Amino acid sequence: MAFRMSPSLHSTEFSPFYLLFGEEMRLPFDAALESLDALSADAKMFLKEFLERLKISREIANLKKTRRNIKIKIKNVMMQR
């Protein structure tokens, strides 16, 4: 990604991304700096739904991890007998 956004100092003085798309490359960090008020209604709705799905996914992953750890503990106790 760094190559695509770095200007060529020897020939065009433009980055390959700029020559291809006609604008500077936006990185995830750039989007994080923008105000949420600047987002469109669709973007706000997408972001809200995305964060909710992410929260649910994390909860499911934590439940599965806890269940796996319990199974491992039970197996270890059974092996010690």
C-alpha positions as CSV (number, residue, x, y, z in Angstrom):
1,M,0.0,0.0,0.0
2,A,2.9,2.4,0.7
3,F,4.2,2.0,-2.8
4,R,0.8,2.8,-4.3
5,M,0.4,6.0,-2.4
6,S,4.0,7.3,-2.6
7,P,4.7,9.8,-5.3
8,S,7.3,8.9,-7.9
9,L,10.1,11.4,-7.5
10,H,11.9,10.6,-10.7
11,S,9.2,10.7,-13.3
12,T,5.6,11.9,-12.8
13,E,5.7,13.2,-9.2
14,F,2.3,11.5,-8.8
15,S,1.5,8.3,-6.9
16,P,0.4,5.3,-8.9
17,F,-2.9,5.4,-7.1
18,Y,-3.4,9.1,-8.1
19,L,-2.6,8.3,-11.7
20,L,-5.1,5.4,-11.8
21,F,-8.0,6.9,-9.8
22,G,-7.4,10.7,-10.0
23,E,-7.4,11.2,-6.3
24,E,-5.2,10.6,-3.3
25,M,-5.6,7.2,-1.5
26,R,-7.6,7.3,1.6
27,L,-6.5,5.0,4.4
28,P,-8.6,3.6,7.2
29,F,-6.9,6.0,9.6
30,D,-8.1,8.9,7.4
31,A,-11.7,7.7,7.8
32,A,-11.3,7.4,11.5
33,L,-10.4,11.0,11.7
34,E,-13.6,12.2,10.1
35,S,-16.6,13.3,12.2
36,L,-19.5,10.9,12.4
37,D,-21.8,13.9,11.7
38,A,-20.3,14.1,8.2
39,L,-21.5,10.6,7.3
40,S,-24.7,10.2,5.2
41,A,-27.7,8.5,6.7
42,D,-27.0,5.3,4.8
43,A,-23.4,5.2,6.1
44,K,-24.6,5.9,9.7
45,M,-27.1,3.0,9.4
46,F,-24.5,0.7,7.9
47,L,-22.0,1.6,10.6
48,K,-24.6,1.0,13.4
49,E,-25.6,-2.4,12.0
50,F,-22.0,-3.4,11.4
51,L,-21.0,-2.5,15.0
52,E,-24.0,-4.5,16.3
53,R,-23.0,-7.5,14.2
54,L,-19.4,-7.2,15.4
55,K,-20.6,-7.1,19.0
56,I,-22.7,-10.2,18.6
57,S,-19.8,-12.0,16.8
58,R,-17.5,-11.2,19.7
59,E,-20.0,-12.4,22.2
60,I,-20.4,-15.7,20.3
61,A,-16.6,-16.1,20.1
62,N,-16.2,-15.5,23.8
63,L,-19.0,-18.1,24.6
64,K,-17.3,-20.6,22.4
65,K,-13.9,-19.9,24.0
66,T,-15.4,-20.4,27.4
67,R,-17.1,-23.6,26.4
68,R,-13.9,-24.9,24.9
69,N,-11.9,-24.0,28.1
70,I,-14.5,-25.9,30.3
71,K,-14.2,-29.0,28.1
72,I,-10.4,-28.8,28.4
73,K,-10.6,-28.6,32.2
74,I,-13.1,-31.5,32.4
75,K,-10.7,-33.6,30.2
76,N,-7.8,-32.7,32.4
77,V,-9.6,-33.7,35.5
78,M,-10.7,-37.0,34.0
79,M,-7.1,-37.8,32.9
80,Q,-5.8,-37.2,36.4
81,R,-8.1,-39.9,37.9
